[in-house]
Amino acid sequence: MTDNETISRLQQQAAQARAAILSMTTLAASGHPGGSMSSIDILLALYSLIKHDPANPWLEDRDRIVVSNGHISPGVYAALGLSGYHDLDEAVSQFRLAGSIYEGHIEREVAGVEWSSGNLGQGLSAAAGMALASRIKNVPYRVWTLMGDGEQQKGQISEARRFAIKYGLNNLAAIVDYNRLQISGNIDAVMPQNIRRNWESDGWKVLEIDGHDFAAIFSALASVQDAGLPTMILAHTVMGKGVPFMEDQAKYHGSALSEEQLDEALKILDQPNPLDKYRKLRESFQAPDPEPDHSIFELNCSLQPGQPTVYDKTTDNRSAWGAAIADLARINSEDPTPIVVVDCDLMGSVKTGDFAKDKPGRFIQAGIMEHNAAVLSGALSSCGIQTFWADFGMFGLDEVYNLQRLNDINHTNLKVALTHVGLDVGEDGKTHQCIDYIGLLRNLFSFRLICPADPNQTDRVIRWLIDKPGNYVVTMGRSKLPVIRGEDGQPFYGLGYSFQYGRADILRPGNKATLFVTGTPAANAVEAVDKLREQGLFLQLVYVSSPLQIDSETLVQAARKGLIFSVEDHNVHSGLGSVVADRMVALRLSAPLVKIGVQGYCGSGSSKDLYQAAGLDAASIAERVLAELKNIG
Ligand SMILES: Cc1ncc(C[n+]2csc(CCOP(=O)(O)OP(=O)(O)O)c2C)c(N)n1
């Protein structure tokens, strides 16, 4: 039971917070006051209850509050300010101002914000990841998720609910701000649903309370802690609560008061009107230089790479990845940083079976719920866990592109192992051919992409990756691939090789022209170049394992030699060829470039047949090279 003193303190804070919400939105002439005011009592109660230290916001065993409806940023900034995380005047005066951390939707750069959000429907997945991390790391804490009621329409929430029940995440709770309004009006008119029954049918316990009654809120929060199963509190609230002319008005979901209305509202709330002071602070604001330090979000670990495995016969890259991750988990089993693998019902195909067998407690079977898996994996990786999510390219990237973008924004440390990329997917056809991964990942500022050429390079890349912070995607096809060999016939990526991000590998020296190749067609390109050598035509062949960061020196030398080819089983408009073209322009290089790649969706067929049809088998590559060389004379 909470004492009257606490409740009356919170009531005073609630009036201050409402004044701050209204002031900052009026000052910025935009933002979301309505939901901020309906949820502010819950936020203040939560921050007053949880285990945290605003002076040390990143303590590992802190309780976490994930705000899924990130548009209620005014409410979050007000609650954090009043809880001691920052100077509230600073947040009010800088709200939505260019260069400020107090963005329109909440960002992790603001201490106390556990997860950047704005795209609705994903916060429960992030919270589930954090709740699971508590168990995996054996660090006890609770995770609370605040969500909107309109937001409940998103399907990903049901994925996260099921996941939480399957994994018994009893340290996880959700609170729904049930103000019955969303942008377009009443939630039942926009999209009818039975929120309570939906949660209960997935196995959650549901409590209903008045979300503006502090005693009721505290009693619900207390009973959640003893519930013994994931619990949702359906908090009946009023949009715009506290200012009668705003109450229950959908338009205040996303519109600010005029200055006159603000003045009136502040009188109702019995709060001063310091708008002039805020305006002056806003005018004098200077964006911090340098930018916020993101290194606090980095995974810090010393996992060991173990001994390389050398493959000397045809092997699929995905098996090499599966063997490497199982070995890494074994040799690092005593390390304080856990290695976790997340799967979406594709264990056999993405080759994580050995890992799952050896480390069942570290293998997370997330089902066919990729949107949940993407965010959950990102959140796990943000909690000091070296997290690998293994999936087909189509599902681990294309299907969830915006959620990987969200991971990027959240500075996570996720490793995504994508198999079945390019045309090399077996006979599954075009829905399964991930031929746009380079193009997609070019848009994500922190993600790095590694495309190993053969099983040896795959092994080396996974071992290199094991202690790296940040977000990486590693791509692999499906087929067994020949080992790439040097001119001496020895494995090119053998024992003497060590991986370096961004370094291109010269597989064959030559002076006539240069082929840049990435992905599964590597072996075909080697065969083509070796055939042309037999005819006395010496082409330089460069393998690009880091297509987002092309080695400038190699490109400069290639341009000096003349004709350049890019070879990839990727959409020819957005892949390696485009990266090469961009870099050439940036480096002011002038050389003809021929892009050999996928020109349209391909159908079903064996990989061999598909590569032939796309002009990516050895004979077609050689033919095309000869034709282009003849063309330029
Ligand atoms: C995935 C996604 N779709 C659409 C939006 C745009 N949007 C922002 S808030 C909102 C309505 C949210 O309603 P509710 O959850 O009830 O929040 P409240 O109106 O109570 O603040 C929408 C559609 C979004 N942010 N994310």
The ligand as a Gaussian input file, in Angstrom:
#p B3LYP/6-31G(d) Opt

LIG

1 1
 C        3.353000       1.298000     -37.182000
 C        2.777000       2.681000     -37.053000
 N        1.686000       3.006000     -37.793000
 C        1.157000       4.250000     -37.713000
 C        1.698000       5.183000     -36.906000
 C        1.114000       6.596000     -36.834000
 N        0.454000       6.819000     -35.530000
 C        1.061000       7.465000     -34.539000
 S        0.151000       7.522000     -33.150000
 C       -1.121000       6.674000     -33.887000
 C       -2.365000       6.376000     -33.111000
 C       -2.069000       5.670000     -31.853000
 O       -3.214000       5.508000     -31.087000
 P       -3.133000       5.106000     -29.568000
 O       -2.247000       3.941000     -29.432000
 O       -4.507000       4.947000     -29.064000
 O       -2.388000       6.327000     -28.889000
 P       -3.082000       7.637000     -28.273000
 O       -3.946000       8.216000     -29.351000
 O       -3.867000       7.187000     -27.117000
 O       -1.943000       8.520000     -27.925000
 C       -0.803000       6.360000     -35.192000
 C       -1.694000       5.634000     -36.124000
 C        2.853000       4.817000     -36.172000
 N        3.495000       5.678000     -35.378000
 N        3.343000       3.564000     -36.247000

